[in-house]
Amino acid sequence: MNIAYHAESGIFKLDTEKTSYIIALADKERFIGHAYYGKKISDTDVTYLLRTGENPFVPSKNNRDRSSFFDTFPMEFPGCNTGDYRESAIEVIDAQGHNAVELIYKEHRIMRGKPGLPGLPATFGGEEECMTLEIDAEDKCLGMEATLRYSIFADSDIVARSVSVKNCSEKSFFLTRIMSASVDMDQEDYKLLTLHGSWARERHMDYREIGYGKQSVGSTKGESSHQEHPFMALVSKKATQESGNVYGFHFVYSGNFLAQVEKNQFDSLRIQIGIHPKNFCYEVKPGECFEAPEAILVYSSEGLGGMTRTLHDLYRNHLIRSPYKDKKRPILINNWEATYFQFDTEKLLSIAREAKKAGIEMLVMDDGWFGYRNDDNTSLGDWTVNEKKLQGGLKYLVDEVNKIGLKFGIWFEPEMISPDSELYRAHPDWAIAIDGRTPCRSRNQFVLDLTRREVLEYVYNAVEKILHSANIEYVKWDMNRQLTDLGSVYLGKENQGELCHRYVLAVYELQERLTKEFPNLLLENCSGGGARFDPGMLYYSPQIWCSDDTDAIERLLIQEGTALIYPLSTMGAHVSDCPNHTVGRSTPFSTRGNVALAGTFGYELDITKIPEEDRSRIPEQVAMYHKYNDLIRNGDYYRIASYRQNHLYDCYEVVSKDKKEALITYVQVLNRPNYHSRIIKPAGLNPQMRYRNEETGELLFGDTLMNAGITIQNMWGDFQSKLIHLTEV
């Protein structure tokens, strides 16, 4: 890695192992231009790529057509309303009511290491691991300074970008748009890849053509959402898993976002990602700074798989901080689909006893243990133990579970409040609401206004008190509805547009405090399943509940899209009962286990009631988890085939970093009559290394396996699966 500034040409060149990112200062006014991003190149002075020697030329040579220059120049961080009619990266309302912004280079710094972002999650690294470039730009008319920040890593081909905006004037201005990254480039043959979905079918991959105008995904729900994801990629049309150009953009944030690509009349693209401007208007007072969240940019010339493995390593090495990131997670059993709200101490202990016999390591008590919550209509906010259910109290239950030999975990939904709760009756103004309007209920609950300090402290103290009361080693932090009725009693009328962002900052503060006070706690984030599965949350929790849909076949699509950009170790995945509670499908117990093995692995069922045949398979699955989890957690992920594309089968592989071991998961979704075997071709192996197929005993070299492949015999019935374990001989 290296960052260098070449003063004679006004060039900043950022080199990772395989990529180059080049910024160029143009003309006498020192416009900050984007010159190049892609495969690593040797030359530095590539200012010709800015096309400033072509008509309409730079303003110093042709100021009569300044607007034409702005309409074509590839801006690194484009301003607003000064001649560039493409989408701006920053907009304001100043004291005069104007919104023009034009940022001009002022100075820069190159440093070892990477500064953190106050109050925000961000990638991290020491002086030997990364370098950072900070470019200070200014708008003298506004009295604004913006610091454009770029970090690169020695072990990862990514560029981490963020921006800080400072008010150096004597009057406030209001930010109404702030993107964390903007990239101008030519359209070649790219198509757009995004992840879409809904509750129970999150992060399905979606491709579309890039037409003229703007195409975007985004969320204004107060969270990253089930429906869209803070990610987009430009993928060359002939790209495969292992070849072709891919540009990925990922937002390290857990609230409203916008990811957009704009194609103009010159077939140029402007790609942007940042906080969604809808419902965003943030006052920056004199002397204050606004920190925008971080965006991750990744370029791969090795197809989607290259992007995937780059992001996996980045997040494992430079984003997740939990002590659990490098070790096995305990195999847990959650009582939600086992009992829903209908449980008591003895029922939980009966599950714990059977779980212990099977080798399961933790019992997690889900929703329904507090207040008088026997359904989902009451008691959120009343974080006191319901001793009618938990006879003897929480500590007694936890102690008994520990005596059985299991760890204990608990579910919270700290951000919410039920209208039917003691907390709401005492503090109705603590809910986010607009005075005079009938509030919009969702799941019969409201959202607490965490931007108010007394509310935030109440929430933290309630969770802290419960965690100190017993030996609780795991927390599932849930959020089951989105934000509406965006009004806060705490914020003034001119600051209501700050609510959504301040809310996310408050969630980050709560989880930062929680992980510091309980450093050995295993925290799993959740939001109605996967509505807040984003890089921001991974900074606080090493795993996130992937989806409320635990059906093994539905999970193939969900987990394919998730694994495209997230390490397998982050995906909460459980074996559940059949017929599945979401779709009613019945799948073999072995297939449910094999699919869940690609995530954190656990159980979501009543082990005291499932068929004996299924219960007898759990010890085998537990052994399977312990055998393969180090490989799955740390290895390189390869997508071999996609059920999304072929509608028949799914196949993926994990290869150890030293290439001495590989595990292939094959799922036959639909059987075919009168067909011969299917050939699959593993990837990522050492061509000269000889491997043993554990199932067949067959010995083959890596190049044979990757080029000639392995035959998979048709299995009897639909929804069948198998694992293929390859080890070095």
Phi, psi and omega per residue, in radians:
M1 nan 2.596 3.060
N2 -2.872 2.487 2.992
I3 -2.135 2.227 -3.116
A4 -2.392 2.569 3.039
Y5 -1.986 2.255 3.141
H6 -1.938 1.729 -2.970
A7 -1.098 -0.623 -3.058
E8 -1.123 -0.542 3.140
S9 -1.892 -0.073 -3.109
G10 1.132 0.667 -3.044
I11 -1.923 2.328 2.913
F12 -1.864 2.189 -3.133
K13 -2.140 2.122 3.124
L14 -1.935 2.063 -3.110
D15 -2.033 2.176 2.900
T16 -1.746 -2.981 -3.092
E17 -1.040 -0.691 -3.024
K18 -2.140 -0.050 -3.049
T19 -2.291 2.774 3.010
S20 -2.249 2.489 3.079
Y21 -2.273 2.134 -3.002
I22 -2.197 2.240 3.089
I23 -1.992 2.418 -3.100
A24 -2.286 2.403 3.038
L25 -1.563 2.297 -3.007
A26 -2.107 2.501 3.032
D27 1.085 3.090 -3.099
K28 -1.178 -0.428 -3.131
E29 -1.407 -0.107 3.078
R30 1.081 0.882 2.998
F31 -1.120 2.500 -3.112
I32 -1.667 1.918 -3.040
G33 -1.908 2.665 3.051
H34 -1.708 1.989 -3.041
A35 -1.664 -0.718 -3.010
Y36 -2.840 2.479 2.920
Y37 -2.582 2.158 3.137
G38 2.935 -2.628 -3.112
K39 -1.051 2.518 -3.047
K40 -1.003 2.330 3.124
I41 -2.159 2.755 -3.067
S42 -1.491 -0.684 -3.083
D43 -1.282 2.672 3.129
T44 -1.821 -0.853 -3.066
D45 -1.426 1.618 3.104
V46 -2.050 0.635 -3.112
T47 -1.098 -0.345 3.097
Y48 -1.035 -0.426 -3.139
L49 -1.196 -0.305 3.080
L50 -1.302 -0.301 3.129
R51 1.080 0.497 -3.136
T52 -1.310 -0.224 3.066
G53 -1.506 0.059 3.127
E54 -1.871 2.805 3.025
N55 -1.035 2.280 0.344
P56 -1.628 0.139 3.097
F57 1.162 2.983 -3.105
V58 -1.362 2.762 -3.095
P59 -0.984 -0.572 -3.132
S60 -1.144 -0.346 3.118
K61 -1.851 -0.341 -3.067
N62 -2.699 1.157 -3.075
N63 -1.257 -0.284 3.115
R64 -1.170 -0.392 3.100
D65 -2.045 0.714 3.136
R66 -0.984 -0.689 -3.122
S67 -1.115 -0.628 3.110
S68 -1.169 -0.643 3.069
F69 -1.049 -0.853 -3.118
F70 -1.123 -0.509 -3.096
D71 -1.330 -0.185 -3.110
T72 -2.147 -0.413 -3.027
F73 -1.175 2.336 3.126
P74 -1.353 1.650 -3.073
M75 -1.326 2.482 3.062
E76 -1.381 -0.624 3.102
F77 -2.602 1.466 -2.955
P78 -1.188 2.439 3.092
G79 -1.530 -2.786 -2.963
C80 -2.341 2.396 2.891
N81 1.101 0.557 3.052
T82 -2.181 0.216 3.076
G83 2.319 -0.352 3.095
D84 -1.585 1.935 -3.066
Y85 -1.545 -0.035 3.019
R86 -1.302 3.038 -3.085
E87 -1.106 2.366 3.140
S88 -1.508 2.742 3.068
A89 -1.605 -0.309 -3.112
I90 -2.567 2.380 3.054
E91 -2.434 2.657 -3.133
V92 -2.444 2.932 2.808
I93 -2.112 2.034 -3.089
D94 -1.608 -3.059 -3.055
A95 -1.095 -0.407 3.122
Q96 -1.632 -0.007 -3.128
G97 1.517 0.137 3.131
H98 -1.524 2.801 -3.138
N99 -2.184 0.219 -3.107
A100 -1.272 2.432 3.056
V101 -2.445 2.332 3.028
E102 -2.464 1.951 -3.063
L103 -1.718 2.185 -3.101
I104 -2.074 2.465 -3.137
Y105 -0.952 2.380 3.079
K106 -2.051 -0.999 3.140
E107 -2.833 3.108 -3.130
H108 -2.653 2.918 3.069
R109 -2.454 2.470 3.008
I110 -2.100 2.252 -3.048
M111 -2.458 2.756 2.986
R112 -1.421 2.598 3.138
G113 1.466 -2.928 -3.050
K114 -2.631 2.063 3.099
P115 -1.228 2.608 3.067
G116 -1.361 2.988 3.080
L117 -1.903 2.016 -3.057
P118 -0.973 2.165 3.074
G119 1.334 0.048 -3.068
L120 -2.214 2.601 2.986
P121 -1.245 2.589 3.124
A122 -2.880 2.743 3.039
T123 -1.140 2.751 -3.061
F124 -2.445 2.816 3.090
G125 -3.128 2.628 -3.132
G126 -1.450 -3.092 -3.041
E127 -1.126 -0.489 3.121
E128 -1.527 -0.214 -3.034
E129 -1.713 -0.451 -3.069
C130 -2.695 2.902 3.066
M131 -2.318 2.715 -3.088
T132 -2.349 2.400 3.000
L133 -1.943 2.264 3.022
E134 -2.074 2.101 3.084
I135 -1.883 2.074 3.058
D136 -1.543 2.188 3.069
A137 -2.114 2.707 -3.082
E138 -2.426 2.634 2.918
D139 -2.081 1.781 -3.045
K140 -1.162 -0.547 3.126
C141 -1.124 -0.697 3.138
L142 -1.449 -0.371 -2.947
G143 1.233 0.664 -3.119
M144 -1.962 2.433 2.929
E145 -2.113 2.389 3.080
A146 -2.176 2.269 3.078
T147 -1.789 1.982 3.075
L148 -1.545 2.132 -2.987
R149 -2.025 2.301 -3.132
Y150 -2.296 2.247 3.064
S151 -2.205 2.488 3.056
I152 -2.217 2.805 -3.028
F153 -2.173 2.577 3.135
A154 -1.169 -0.532 -3.034
D155 -1.923 0.269 -3.067
S156 -2.631 2.352 3.135
D157 -1.562 1.142 3.103
I158 -2.320 2.832 2.960
V159 -2.143 2.117 3.093
A160 -1.681 2.149 -3.078
R161 -2.087 2.534 2.993
S162 -2.711 2.988 -3.130
V163 -2.503 2.469 3.076
S164 -2.095 2.303 -3.110
V165 -1.999 2.199 -3.117
K166 -2.050 2.414 3.071
N167 -1.627 1.907 3.137
C168 -1.761 0.166 -3.122
S169 -1.684 -3.022 -3.134
E170 -1.795 0.071 3.136
K171 -2.310 2.631 3.103
S172 -1.187 2.631 2.838
F173 -2.262 2.837 -3.089
F174 -2.017 2.093 3.007
L175 -1.271 2.219 3.071
T176 -2.012 -0.128 3.062
R177 -2.739 2.297 3.063
I178 -2.621 1.852 3.054
M179 -1.507 2.579 3.106
S180 -1.517 -0.395 3.091
A181 -2.640 2.502 3.041
S182 -2.453 2.314 -3.127
V183 -2.337 2.209 3.042
D184 -1.785 2.304 3.132
M185 -2.730 2.878 3.108
D186 -1.378 2.510 2.971
Q187 -1.354 2.190 3.068
E188 -1.854 -1.605 3.096
D189 -2.299 0.639 -3.007
Y190 -1.439 2.521 2.888
K191 -1.977 2.874 -3.040
L192 -1.775 2.285 3.085
L193 -2.015 2.201 3.051
T194 -2.351 3.035 3.125
L195 -2.090 2.177 -3.099
H196 -2.237 3.044 3.087
G197 2.912 -2.679 3.092
S198 -2.850 -3.107 3.079
W199 -0.993 2.335 3.092
A200 1.318 0.062 3.032
R201 -2.634 0.992 -3.075
E202 -1.355 2.701 2.931
R203 0.945 0.843 2.970
H204 -1.425 2.422 -3.101
M205 -1.302 2.388 -3.100
D206 -2.395 2.173 3.094
Y207 -1.852 2.552 3.035
R208 -2.620 2.754 3.040
E209 -1.257 2.635 3.080
I210 -1.706 1.836 3.137
G211 -1.664 3.116 3.108
Y212 -1.213 2.582 -3.067
G213 1.688 -2.652 -3.006
K214 -2.045 2.339 3.005
Q215 -2.168 2.337 -3.030
S216 -2.589 2.835 2.866
V217 -2.223 2.721 -3.126
G218 -3.046 3.001 3.074
S219 -2.379 2.386 2.976
T220 -2.144 0.480 -3.052
K221 -1.640 0.030 -3.087
G222 1.492 -0.013 3.103
E223 -2.560 2.952 -3.123
S224 -1.184 -0.457 2.851
S225 1.602 2.727 2.976
H226 -1.226 -0.617 -2.891
Q227 -1.347 -0.708 3.135
E228 -2.260 3.002 -3.082
H229 -2.388 2.493 -3.092
P230 -1.306 1.036 -3.083
F231 -2.659 2.506 2.879
M232 -2.632 2.750 3.109
A233 -2.449 2.520 2.935
L234 -1.714 2.159 -3.020
V235 -2.179 2.185 3.099
S236 -1.081 2.507 -2.942
K237 -1.116 -0.418 3.125
K238 -1.728 0.167 -3.117
A239 -1.172 2.564 3.035
T240 -2.096 -2.960 3.052
Q241 -1.108 -0.537 -3.004
E242 -2.093 0.069 3.109
S243 -2.583 2.759 3.127
G244 1.779 2.839 -3.078
N245 -1.557 2.387 3.096
V246 -2.420 2.282 2.978
Y247 -2.005 2.059 -3.139
G248 -1.908 2.523 3.132
F249 -2.315 2.131 -3.044
H250 -2.318 2.397 -3.011
F251 -1.861 2.169 -3.115
V252 -1.559 1.333 -3.019
Y253 -2.809 2.667 -3.005
S254 -2.092 0.292 -3.128
G255 -2.183 -2.640 -3.126
N256 -1.042 2.369 -3.122
F257 -2.498 2.791 2.995
L258 -2.342 2.248 3.002
A259 -2.171 2.144 -2.939
Q260 -2.498 2.524 2.973
V261 -2.172 2.358 -3.121
E262 -2.141 2.236 3.102
K263 -1.923 2.193 -3.061
N264 -1.832 -2.997 -3.043
Q265 -1.180 -0.301 3.130
F266 -1.703 0.226 -3.096
D267 1.051 0.551 3.015
S268 -1.689 2.616 3.134
L269 -1.962 2.467 2.953
R270 -2.126 2.032 -3.125
I271 -1.867 2.279 -3.126
Q272 -2.389 2.623 3.057
I273 -2.592 2.387 -3.116
G274 3.060 -2.922 3.106
I275 -1.124 2.366 3.134
H276 -1.141 2.272 -3.108
P277 -1.218 -0.363 3.100
K278 -1.144 2.345 -3.127
N279 1.102 0.423 3.113
F280 -2.171 2.094 3.050
C281 -2.708 1.816 -2.921
Y282 -2.026 2.129 -3.141
E283 -1.334 2.266 3.019
V284 -2.001 1.896 -3.073
K285 -1.408 2.832 3.115
P286 -0.908 2.259 3.134
G287 1.492 -0.164 -3.106
E288 -1.599 2.797 3.072
C289 -2.099 2.584 2.956
F290 -1.993 2.174 3.117
E291 -1.718 2.107 3.046
A292 -1.491 2.618 3.119
P293 -1.118 2.973 -3.084
E294 -1.538 2.539 2.996
A295 -2.073 2.471 3.120
I296 -1.857 2.188 3.075
L297 -1.932 2.323 3.122
V298 -2.379 2.341 3.024
Y299 -2.021 2.359 3.081
S300 -2.284 2.268 2.972
S301 -1.679 0.101 -3.096
E302 -2.018 0.667 3.024
G303 1.238 -2.967 -3.133
L304 -1.079 -0.649 -3.128
G305 -1.080 -0.648 3.096
G306 -1.107 -0.751 3.079
M307 -1.088 -0.793 -3.116
T308 -0.986 -0.908 -3.055
R309 -1.198 -0.541 3.073
T310 -1.129 -0.831 -3.142
L311 -1.156 -0.702 3.109
H312 -0.978 -0.864 -3.107
D313 -1.165 -0.693 3.123
L314 -1.034 -0.830 -3.064
Y315 -1.247 -0.620 3.102
R316 -1.196 -0.631 -3.024
N317 -1.672 -0.440 -2.947
H318 -2.358 0.215 3.080
L319 -2.317 -0.838 -3.134
I320 -1.316 2.264 -3.075
R321 -1.927 -0.258 -3.027
S322 -1.006 2.498 3.039
P323 -1.081 -0.266 3.128
Y324 -1.410 -0.157 -3.031
K325 -1.118 -0.449 -3.077
D326 -1.947 0.314 3.114
K327 -2.522 2.872 -3.134
K328 -1.090 2.479 3.005
R329 -1.520 2.563 3.088
P330 -1.109 2.435 3.071
I331 -1.261 2.059 -3.046
L332 -1.926 2.799 2.948
I333 -2.169 2.182 -3.112
N334 -1.819 2.418 -3.039
N335 -1.536 0.064 -3.020
W336 -1.048 -1.083 -3.132
E337 -1.282 -0.178 3.080
A338 -1.350 -0.735 -2.993
T339 -2.296 -0.320 -2.911
Y340 0.887 -2.241 -3.058
F341 -1.493 -0.107 -2.991
Q342 -1.654 1.444 3.109
F343 -2.591 2.851 2.992
D344 -2.524 -3.059 -3.079
T345 -1.007 -0.825 -3.065
E346 -1.145 -0.633 3.118
K347 -1.124 -0.768 3.128
L348 -1.117 -0.687 3.139
L349 -1.188 -0.600 3.107
S350 -1.153 -0.658 3.057
I351 -1.129 -0.738 -3.121
A352 -1.086 -0.712 -3.107
R353 -1.115 -0.810 3.125
E354 -1.172 -0.635 3.125
A355 -1.106 -0.721 3.135
K356 -1.078 -0.725 3.129
K357 -1.044 -0.571 -3.074
A358 -1.510 -0.143 3.134
G359 1.735 0.048 3.078
I360 -1.212 2.619 -2.907
E361 -2.008 -0.204 -3.097
M362 -2.608 2.471 2.991
L363 -1.856 2.232 3.081
V364 -1.953 2.140 3.087
M365 -1.585 2.067 -3.071
D366 -1.591 -2.771 -3.018
D367 -0.967 2.490 3.000
G368 2.011 0.132 -3.050
W369 -1.673 -0.014 -2.957
F370 -2.213 2.882 3.099
G371 0.942 -2.322 2.982
Y372 -2.197 0.856 -2.996
R373 -1.522 1.677 3.058
N374 -1.860 -0.016 2.990
D375 -2.683 -3.036 -3.035
D376 -1.649 0.489 -3.138
N377 -1.801 -0.134 -2.963
T378 -2.422 2.875 2.728
S379 1.358 -0.100 3.061
L380 -1.057 2.276 -3.039
G381 1.814 -0.390 3.123
D382 -1.671 1.392 -3.014
W383 -1.517 1.055 3.037
T384 -2.102 2.490 -3.022
V385 -1.213 2.326 3.038
N386 -1.460 1.728 -3.054
E387 -1.387 -0.089 2.956
K388 -1.245 -0.551 3.051
K389 -1.501 -0.863 -3.084
L390 -1.722 1.375 -3.108
Q391 -1.054 2.211 -3.101
G392 1.639 -0.174 3.065
G393 1.648 3.029 -3.089
L394 -1.188 -0.766 -3.105
K395 -1.072 -0.704 3.110
Y396 -1.041 -0.818 -3.141
L397 -1.044 -0.848 -3.106
V398 -1.083 -0.760 3.128
D399 -1.061 -0.714 -3.135
E400 -1.191 -0.684 3.080
V401 -1.110 -0.733 3.087
N402 -1.090 -0.659 3.114
K403 -1.123 -0.614 3.086
I404 -1.130 -0.480 3.112
G405 1.987 0.262 3.138
L406 -1.960 2.607 2.936
K407 -1.312 2.957 -3.090
F408 -2.273 2.388 3.069
G409 -2.277 2.874 -3.028
I410 -2.521 2.657 3.140
W411 -1.744 2.441 3.015
F412 -2.330 2.685 2.865
E413 -2.272 1.279 -2.914
P414 -1.209 -0.359 -3.024
E415 -1.482 -0.036 -2.962
M416 -2.008 2.853 3.110
I417 -2.530 2.328 3.078
S418 -1.544 2.431 3.016
P419 -0.996 -0.594 3.058
D420 -1.632 1.378 3.106
S421 -2.679 2.707 3.086
E422 -1.114 -0.614 -3.120
L423 -1.139 -0.760 -3.119
Y424 -1.192 -0.659 3.118
R425 -1.102 -0.583 -3.141
A426 -1.453 -0.579 -3.034
H427 -2.415 1.169 3.124
P428 -1.083 -0.435 -3.136
D429 -1.326 -0.081 3.106
W430 -1.364 -0.225 3.120
A431 -1.495 2.519 3.017
I432 -1.135 2.168 -3.076
A433 -2.874 2.800 3.032
I434 -1.882 2.115 -3.080
D435 -0.982 2.259 3.099
G436 1.636 -0.264 3.132
R437 -1.754 2.526 3.031
T438 -1.215 2.059 -3.048
P439 -1.209 2.592 3.132
C440 -1.483 2.034 3.092
R441 -1.555 2.592 3.012
S442 -2.470 2.201 -3.010
R443 0.974 0.496 -3.123
N444 0.948 0.770 3.118
Q445 -2.554 2.768 3.070
F446 -1.966 2.997 3.136
V447 -1.868 2.308 3.094
L448 -1.228 2.500 3.109
D449 -1.453 1.518 -3.083
L450 -1.252 -0.149 3.080
T451 -1.240 -0.276 3.079
R452 -1.493 2.230 -3.045
R453 -1.046 -0.702 -3.096
E454 -1.184 -0.537 3.100
V455 -1.248 -0.810 3.113
L456 -1.012 -0.759 -3.134
E457 -1.162 -0.673 3.092
Y458 -1.042 -0.830 -3.118
V459 -1.060 -0.843 -3.100
Y460 -1.101 -0.786 -3.115
N461 -1.106 -0.626 3.125
A462 -1.139 -0.783 3.124
V463 -1.183 -0.785 -3.127
E464 -1.024 -0.749 -3.108
K465 -1.076 -0.761 3.120
I466 -1.116 -0.742 -3.094
L467 -1.203 -0.521 3.087
H468 -1.383 -0.265 -3.024
S469 -1.397 -0.272 -3.092
A470 -2.759 3.028 -3.101
N471 -1.456 1.320 -3.104
I472 -1.726 2.147 -2.996
E473 -1.967 0.004 -3.099
Y474 -2.602 2.448 3.042
V475 -2.269 2.267 2.950
K476 -1.745 1.969 -3.074
W477 -1.742 1.939 -3.010
D478 -1.881 2.785 3.041
M479 -2.580 1.826 -2.935
N480 -1.781 0.173 3.022
R481 -2.651 2.852 -3.116
Q482 -1.663 3.038 -3.130
L483 -1.519 2.358 2.990
T484 -2.426 3.138 3.061
D485 0.865 1.009 -2.947
L486 -1.263 1.451 3.087
G487 -2.445 2.461 -3.132
S488 -2.306 2.236 3.060
V489 -1.128 -0.504 -3.067
Y490 -1.250 -0.647 -3.054
L491 -1.560 2.493 3.078
G492 -1.241 2.944 -3.058
K493 -1.090 -0.535 -3.132
E494 -1.415 -0.115 -3.060
N495 -2.049 0.188 -3.131
Q496 -1.096 -0.463 3.124
G497 -1.264 -0.030 3.101
E498 -1.624 -0.145 -2.953
L499 -1.015 -0.877 -3.039
C500 -1.080 -0.771 -3.132
H501 -1.209 -0.746 3.108
R502 -1.082 -0.589 3.102
Y503 -1.078 -0.814 3.135
V504 -1.105 -0.722 3.095
L505 -1.052 -0.638 3.124
A506 -1.173 -0.709 3.080
V507 -1.070 -0.751 3.102
Y508 -1.072 -0.723 3.134
E509 -1.093 -0.756 3.133
L510 -1.048 -0.809 -3.085
Q511 -1.290 -0.543 3.053
E512 -1.107 -0.799 3.123
R513 -1.114 -0.706 -3.117
L514 -1.110 -0.793 -3.100
T515 -1.261 -0.432 3.063
K516 -1.348 -0.706 -3.133
E517 -1.285 -0.538 3.138
F518 -2.169 1.275 -2.984
P519 -1.127 -0.380 -3.131
N520 -1.715 0.111 3.126
L521 -1.255 2.360 2.991
L522 -1.565 1.909 -3.116
L523 -1.769 2.253 3.043
E524 -2.106 2.089 3.082
N525 -1.449 2.704 -3.106
C526 -2.749 2.618 3.021
S527 -2.618 1.526 -3.057
G528 0.955 0.632 -2.968
G529 1.751 -1.997 -2.983
G530 -1.915 0.534 -3.080
A531 -1.360 -0.219 3.073
R532 -2.293 0.792 3.043
F533 -1.596 1.689 -3.076
D534 -2.632 2.884 -3.098
P535 -1.081 -0.511 3.116
G536 -1.035 -0.745 -3.133
M537 -1.203 -0.539 -3.122
L538 -1.156 -0.378 3.095
Y539 -1.123 -0.455 -3.098
Y540 -1.873 -0.525 -3.129
S541 -2.286 2.393 -3.076
P542 -1.364 -0.119 -3.137
Q543 -2.587 2.675 -3.118
I544 -2.377 2.411 3.116
W545 -1.107 2.090 -2.923
C546 -1.254 -0.712 -3.138
S547 -2.961 2.613 3.026
D548 -1.259 -0.233 3.082
D549 -1.495 1.929 -3.100
T550 -1.785 0.093 3.092
D551 -1.068 2.278 -3.017
A552 -1.077 -0.621 -3.099
I553 -1.336 -0.744 3.043
E554 -1.054 -0.643 -3.121
R555 -1.146 -0.393 3.116
L556 -1.034 -0.790 3.130
L557 -1.259 -0.733 -3.128
I558 -1.112 -0.803 -3.083
Q559 -1.313 -0.465 3.046
E560 -1.123 -0.845 3.129
G561 -1.138 -0.661 3.136
T562 -1.191 -0.803 -3.124
A563 -1.202 -0.261 3.058
L564 -0.995 -0.575 -3.053
I565 -2.287 -0.161 -3.102
Y566 -2.119 2.499 3.077
P567 -1.050 2.582 3.117
L568 -1.028 -0.545 -3.102
S569 -1.144 -0.223 -3.117
T570 -1.626 -0.181 -2.974
M571 -1.606 1.912 3.052
G572 -1.155 2.111 -3.059
A573 -2.509 2.276 -3.094
H574 -2.240 2.716 2.937
V575 -1.515 2.185 -3.122
S576 -2.086 3.073 -3.063
D577 -1.419 2.875 3.064
C578 -2.228 2.601 -0.033
P579 -1.027 2.495 -3.091
N580 -1.041 2.440 -3.023
H581 -1.249 -0.269 3.141
T582 -1.680 -0.809 -3.044
V583 -2.027 -0.135 3.108
G584 1.352 0.193 -3.101
R585 -1.481 2.548 3.035
S586 -1.929 2.218 3.125
T587 -2.250 2.708 3.134
P588 -1.034 2.533 -3.134
F589 -1.046 -0.616 -3.141
S590 -1.142 -0.696 3.119
T591 -1.172 -0.703 3.073
R592 -1.011 -0.713 3.122
G593 -1.205 -0.743 -3.118
N594 -1.119 -0.669 3.139
V595 -1.257 -0.712 3.118
A596 -1.172 -0.402 -3.139
L597 -1.085 -0.412 3.136
A598 -1.334 0.032 3.088
G599 -2.228 -2.558 -3.075
T600 -1.314 -0.463 3.053
F601 1.275 2.151 3.086
G602 -3.013 -2.924 -3.079
Y603 -2.284 2.534 -3.112
E604 -2.372 1.301 -3.037
L605 -2.908 2.933 3.064
D606 -1.627 1.735 -3.062
I607 -1.135 -0.318 3.124
T608 -1.390 -0.212 -3.028
K609 -2.091 -0.275 -3.081
I610 -1.182 2.775 3.141
P611 -0.990 2.546 -3.119
E612 -1.027 -0.601 3.123
E613 -1.060 -0.713 3.108
D614 -1.231 -0.755 -3.114
R615 -1.078 -0.622 -3.118
S616 -1.222 -0.320 3.138
R617 -1.459 -0.280 -3.061
I618 -1.068 -0.813 3.102
P619 -0.987 -0.618 3.086
E620 -1.125 -0.730 3.139
Q621 -1.199 -0.633 3.071
V622 -1.072 -0.791 3.107
A623 -1.103 -0.674 3.108
M624 -1.077 -0.768 3.108
Y625 -1.032 -0.845 -3.109
H626 -1.171 -0.496 3.128
K627 -1.270 -0.687 -2.955
Y628 -1.892 -0.179 -2.950
N629 -1.154 -0.644 3.108
D630 -1.025 -0.717 3.117
L631 -1.144 -0.838 -3.094
I632 -1.142 -0.689 -3.076
R633 -1.229 -0.619 -3.000
N634 -1.918 -0.248 -2.986
G635 -1.403 3.080 3.109
D636 -1.581 2.342 -3.042
Y637 -1.686 2.341 3.097
Y638 -2.274 2.293 3.067
R639 -1.613 2.038 -3.084
I640 -1.608 -0.760 3.119
A641 -2.661 2.746 -3.053
S642 -2.210 2.131 3.021
Y643 -1.029 -0.525 3.090
R644 -1.028 -0.575 -3.086
Q645 -1.666 -0.733 -3.015
N646 -1.720 -0.276 3.076
H647 1.110 0.266 -3.118
L648 -2.180 -0.730 -3.040
Y649 -2.664 2.869 -3.129
D650 -2.309 2.548 -3.118
C651 -2.717 2.271 3.077
Y652 -2.531 2.882 -2.966
E653 -2.501 2.576 2.992
V654 -2.176 2.256 -3.098
V655 -2.059 2.342 3.131
S656 -1.120 2.718 -3.092
K657 -1.059 -0.557 3.122
D658 -1.541 0.018 3.085
K659 1.132 0.345 -3.133
K660 -1.571 -0.143 -3.062
E661 -2.600 2.518 3.081
A662 -2.548 2.567 3.068
L663 -2.220 2.137 3.130
I664 -1.880 2.265 3.042
T665 -1.866 2.160 -3.120
Y666 -2.122 2.203 3.120
V667 -2.122 2.057 3.044
Q668 -1.541 1.768 -3.101
V669 -1.254 -0.858 3.122
L670 -2.187 2.319 3.070
N671 -1.397 2.756 3.123
R672 -2.205 2.360 3.127
P673 -1.365 2.546 2.987
N674 0.966 0.878 3.130
Y675 -2.223 2.534 3.054
H676 -1.394 -3.084 -3.070
S677 -1.166 2.800 3.104
R678 -1.786 2.469 3.088
I679 -1.779 2.208 3.010
I680 -2.022 2.644 -3.081
K681 -2.101 1.883 3.090
P682 -1.063 2.893 3.139
A683 -2.366 2.889 3.001
G684 1.321 0.128 -3.124
L685 -1.456 2.897 3.012
N686 -1.424 2.056 -3.053
P687 -1.006 -0.603 -3.074
Q688 -1.603 0.003 -3.132
M689 -1.597 2.474 3.122
R690 -1.693 2.364 -3.058
Y691 -2.112 2.561 3.022
R692 -1.804 2.263 2.986
N693 -1.418 1.952 -3.026
E694 -1.047 -0.583 -3.099
E695 -1.264 -0.775 -3.025
T696 -1.778 -0.302 -3.039
G697 1.392 -0.025 -3.098
E698 -1.141 2.454 3.117
L699 -1.960 2.145 -3.141
L700 -2.504 2.593 3.072
F701 -1.307 2.767 -3.119
G702 -1.044 -0.692 -3.124
D703 -1.173 -0.590 3.070
T704 -1.137 -0.816 -3.137
L705 -1.061 -0.750 -3.059
M706 -1.335 -0.534 -3.063
N707 -1.742 -0.658 3.123
A708 -1.620 -0.612 3.041
G709 1.639 -3.066 3.128
I710 -2.148 2.470 3.065
T711 -1.557 2.404 3.084
I712 -2.071 2.033 3.132
Q713 -1.258 2.511 3.025
N714 -1.003 2.374 3.092
M715 -1.768 2.633 -3.079
W716 -1.282 2.052 3.067
G717 1.740 2.869 3.069
D718 -1.437 2.830 3.009
F719 1.108 0.527 3.107
Q720 -1.573 2.803 -3.121
S721 -2.687 2.881 3.062
K722 -2.710 2.735 3.034
L723 -1.904 2.414 3.086
I724 -2.079 2.002 -3.066
H725 -1.842 2.107 3.123
L726 -1.943 2.303 3.117
T727 -2.317 2.611 3.118
E728 -1.111 2.419 3.085
V729 -1.519 nan nan
